Amino acid sequence: MDKQATLPRRQNALGVHSVNRFAFSVPDLAPAERFYSAFGLEVRRDGDRLDVYTHGHSHRWGSVHADGKPKRLQYLSFGAYEDDFEALGRRIEARGACEPHPLSDGDGIWTRDPDGTPIQVVVAPKVSPSVKSQPAASSPTAAGKGAAPSRSSAAPVRPRHLSHVLLFTPDVLRQTAFYADVLGLRLSDRSADIIAFMHGAHSSDHHLVAFAKSNAPGFHHSSWDVGSLDEVGLGAEQMKAQGYTKGWGVGRHVLGSNYFYYAQDPWGSWAEFSYGIDFVPVDVEWPAADHPAEDSFYVWGPTVPDDFVVNYEQPAHT
């Protein structure tokens, strides 16, 4: 059987299929190693680079580099099908190619988004979901016994895959136009020019990439799929027990519908435990809409931290 024919593909749609990797730099790797290990991810050091994996999965979802300077988004990498690579290359050449990022592997084709962030496109396996993520398997509770584990016996939460990343940008609409026109992503939902969510044409979660308005570019959060609402709550407790007490949640988003808990990392950005996010199949046209601000954030949850949308990466000049 033709392998390409078995891959999820929207007819007459050219675009990347996955966020292949995120990469940012921090002053020192030790806090990054502690934070992502506490979060339940597998971390591997390679010189001045920390690579981020989910347990039991061979894909490298992220890389954190140490350069002694304040945290900074370095580049995003996207995966594409081999059959689409040449056509995507022509799009990028027409838009304006650039040299590979010096911290990258140098593979693929490169451009910059309107905010100046380097963007890599490589031929890579599809690591975005091709079906909606399923709840984690659980054993039925015997009659006459309690269903909840004790705190001491609860299993550690280990995310299953990267769901999406959210970036700060001074111009949300300009970013969504670029990611649609050049990379083939599709708008899922937005709220005016404040926030926007984009999915992959060849099936993906409600969003692979999202953009939130800020004074400057930056990396707001990475979001990681877990297997139950209980795991979202246990993830929150897991982080608090290891000293990461600043967070937001547990709650439920409107756009995307996922249950969430965000833990603030050592640099002021966030990592999200996410469960139950909406899914866009390859044969469904998602009804994208422009939502009022009050209906675009969350259905229920605790008060939003004052600095949840503060861009510590590139703070406003005072």
C-alpha positions in Angstrom: 0.0 0.0 0.0 1.2 3.5 -0.8 2.3 5.0 2.5 1.4 8.5 1.5 -2.1 7.4 0.7 -2.6 6.2 4.3 -1.7 9.6 5.9 -4.5 11.9 7.0 -4.7 14.5 4.2 -7.3 17.2 3.4 -7.9 17.3 -0.4 -6.5 20.3 -2.2 -4.9 21.7 0.9 -1.2 22.5 1.2 0.2 23.0 4.7 2.4 21.8 7.5 0.9 19.0 9.7 2.6 19.4 13.1 4.5 21.6 15.4 7.7 19.7 15.2 9.6 21.6 17.9 9.8 24.8 19.9 13.2 26.3 20.9 14.0 29.1 23.4 17.0 30.1 25.4 17.4 30.8 29.1 20.2 32.0 31.3 20.9 28.6 32.9 19.7 25.1 32.2 19.4 23.9 35.8 16.1 25.6 36.5 14.7 24.4 33.2 15.7 20.8 34.0 14.0 21.0 37.5 10.8 22.6 36.1 10.2 20.3 33.2 11.1 17.2 35.2 8.6 18.3 37.9 6.0 18.8 35.2 6.4 15.1 34.2 8.4 15.4 31.1 11.7 13.5 30.2 14.6 15.9 29.9 18.0 15.1 28.4 21.0 17.3 28.5 23.3 17.8 25.5 25.9 20.3 26.3 24.3 23.7 26.6 21.0 22.3 25.4 18.2 20.6 27.2 15.9 18.5 25.1 12.3 17.8 26.2 10.5 14.5 25.5 7.3 12.9 26.8 8.0 9.5 28.5 7.8 6.6 26.1 7.8 8.8 23.0 10.9 9.2 20.8 10.0 12.6 19.5 11.9 15.7 20.7 9.2 18.3 21.4 11.3 21.1 22.6 14.8 22.4 23.1 16.0 24.8 25.8 19.3 26.5 25.2 21.5 28.2 27.9 23.2 31.4 26.8 23.4 33.4 30.1 20.8 36.0 28.8 17.1 36.5 29.7 14.7 34.0 28.2 14.0 34.4 24.5 12.1 32.5 21.9 14.6 31.3 19.3 12.6 29.5 16.6 9.7 27.2 15.8 10.0 24.1 13.7 7.0 22.6 11.7 6.7 19.2 10.2 5.4 18.6 6.6 4.7 15.6 4.4 7.4 14.8 1.9 4.9 15.2 -1.0 4.2 18.8 0.1 7.8 19.9 0.9 8.7 21.2 -2.6 5.6 23.3 -2.9 6.0 24.7 0.6 9.5 25.5 -0.3 8.3 27.6 -3.3 5.9 29.5 -1.0 8.7 30.2 1.4 11.1 31.3 -1.4 8.4 33.7 -2.7 7.9 35.1 0.8 11.6 35.3 1.6 13.8 32.5 2.8 16.5 32.9 5.5 19.5 31.1 6.8 19.0 28.3 9.3 19.0 29.3 12.9 22.5 28.8 14.4 21.1 26.8 17.3 19.2 24.4 15.0 20.2 21.3 13.2 20.2 23.3 10.0 17.8 21.0 8.2 14.8 22.0 6.0 13.8 25.4 4.7 13.7 28.6 6.7 11.9 31.8 6.8 10.9 34.5 9.3 7.4 35.3 10.4 6.3 38.9 10.5 7.5 39.3 14.1 11.0 38.1 13.0 10.9 34.7 14.6 12.8 32.1 12.5 10.5 29.3 11.2 11.8 25.9 10.1 9.9 23.5 7.9 11.2 20.0 7.6 9.9 16.6 6.3 9.0 14.8 9.5 6.5 12.3 10.9 3.1 13.6 11.8 3.1 14.1 15.6 0.0 16.1 15.9 -3.0 13.9 16.6 -4.8 12.3 13.7 -7.8 11.4 15.9 -9.2 13.0 19.0 -7.1 12.1 22.1 -8.8 9.5 24.1 -9.1 9.4 27.9 -6.5 7.3 29.8 -7.5 3.8 30.5 -8.9 3.2 34.0 -9.9 0.2 35.9 -13.5 -0.1 37.1 -14.0 0.4 40.9 -15.2 -2.7 42.7 -18.5 -2.3 44.6 -18.0 -1.2 48.1 -14.6 0.4 47.5 -13.5 4.0 47.0 -12.5 5.2 43.5 -10.0 7.8 44.5 -6.4 7.0 45.3 -4.8 8.2 48.4 -2.4 11.2 48.0 0.6 9.1 48.7 -0.4 6.4 46.1 -1.5 8.7 43.2 0.6 8.0 40.1 2.8 10.8 38.8 1.3 12.8 35.9 3.2 12.3 32.7 1.9 14.2 29.6 1.4 12.3 26.4 2.3 14.8 23.7 2.7 18.5 23.0 -0.7 19.9 22.1 0.2 23.5 21.1 2.2 26.6 21.7 1.0 30.1 22.2 3.1 33.1 21.2 2.9 36.7 22.1 2.7 39.1 19.1 2.1 42.8 18.6 -0.1 42.1 15.6 -2.4 39.0 15.9 -4.0 39.4 12.6 -0.8 39.9 10.7 0.6 36.6 12.3 -2.5 34.6 11.4 -2.4 35.8 7.8 1.3 34.7 7.5 0.7 31.3 9.1 -2.3 30.7 6.8 -0.8 32.0 3.6 2.7 30.5 4.0 2.3 27.4 6.3 -1.3 26.5 5.4 -2.6 26.6 8.9 -6.3 27.4 9.3 -8.1 29.8 11.7 -10.1 28.0 14.3 -11.4 30.9 16.4 -10.4 34.4 17.4 -11.5 37.3 19.5 -11.0 40.6 17.6 -7.3 41.3 17.3 -6.6 40.1 20.9 -6.2 36.3 20.5 -6.4 33.7 17.7 -6.1 29.9 17.4 -5.0 28.0 14.3 -5.2 24.2 13.4 -3.6 22.0 10.8 -5.4 21.2 7.6 -4.5 17.5 7.8 -6.3 17.0 11.2 -5.1 18.3 14.5 -6.3 19.6 17.8 -8.4 22.8 17.8 -5.1 24.7 17.7 -1.4 23.8 17.0 -0.5 27.5 17.4 -2.2 30.4 19.1 -1.3 34.1 19.2 -2.0 36.6 22.0 -1.6 40.4 21.7 1.3 41.9 23.5 3.8 44.7 23.2 6.4 42.4 21.6 7.0 38.8 20.4 7.6 36.1 22.9 6.7 32.6 24.1 3.7 32.5 26.4 3.2 28.8 27.0 3.5 25.2 25.8 0.5 22.9 26.3 0.7 19.2 27.0 -2.0 16.6 26.6 -2.9 14.4 29.6 -5.4 11.6 30.0 -8.1 12.9 32.3 -9.5 15.8 34.2 -8.2 14.1 37.3 -4.7 14.2 35.8 -5.1 17.9 35.3 -5.8 18.3 39.0 -3.1 15.9 40.0 -0.7 17.8 37.8 -1.5 21.0 39.7 -0.8 19.2 43.0 2.4 17.7 41.6 3.8 21.1 40.7 2.8 22.7 44.0 4.4 19.8 45.9 7.7 20.5 44.2 7.6 24.2 44.9 6.0 25.6 41.8 3.1 27.3 43.6 2.2 30.0 41.1 -0.4 28.7 38.6 -3.9 29.1 37.1 -6.6 26.5 37.2 -8.1 24.1 37.4 -10.6 25.4 34.9 -12.1 25.0 31.5 -11.5 27.0 28.3 -14.2 28.1 25.9 -12.3 28.1 22.7 -10.8 24.6 22.4 -13.0 23.4 25.3 -10.1 21.8 27.2 -9.7 21.6 30.9 -6.5 23.2 32.1 -4.0 24.0 34.8 -1.1 26.3 34.0 2.1 26.2 36.1 4.3 29.3 35.9 7.9 28.5 34.9 11.1 30.2 36.3 11.0 32.8 33.6 7.4 34.0 33.9 5.9 32.0 31.1 3.8 28.9 31.5 3.3 25.2 30.9 -0.2 23.8 30.6 -1.7 20.4 31.6 -4.6 20.1 29.0 -7.3 17.5 28.8 -10.2 17.1 26.3 -9.3 19.7 23.7 -11.5 19.9 20.6 -10.3 18.1 17.6 -10.6 19.0 13.9 -10.8 15.9 11.6 -9.4 16.0 8.2 -12.8 16.0 6.5 -14.4 18.7 8.7 -14.5 22.4 8.0 -14.3 24.0 11.4 -16.7 26.9 11.8 -14.3 29.6 12.7 -15.8 32.7 14.4 -14.9 36.0 16.0 -16.0 35.8 19.6 -16.7 38.5 22.2 -13.8 38.8 24.6 -16.0 37.7 27.5 -16.8 34.4 25.7 -13.3 33.7 24.5 -11.3 32.8 27.6 -12.7 30.4 30.1 -16.1 29.0 31.2 -15.1 28.4 34.8 -12.1 28.5 36.9 -10.3 30.6 39.5 -9.4 34.3 39.1 -6.9 34.8 36.4 -3.4 35.8 37.8 -2.6 39.5 37.2 0.4 38.6 35.2 -1.0 35.8 33.1 -0.6 37.7 29.9 2.4 39.8 30.8 5.3 39.3 28.4 8.3 38.9 30.7 10.4 37.9 27.7 10.4 41.4 26.3 8.8 43.7 28.8 7.3 47.0 27.7 9.7 50.0 28.1 8.7 52.4 30.9 
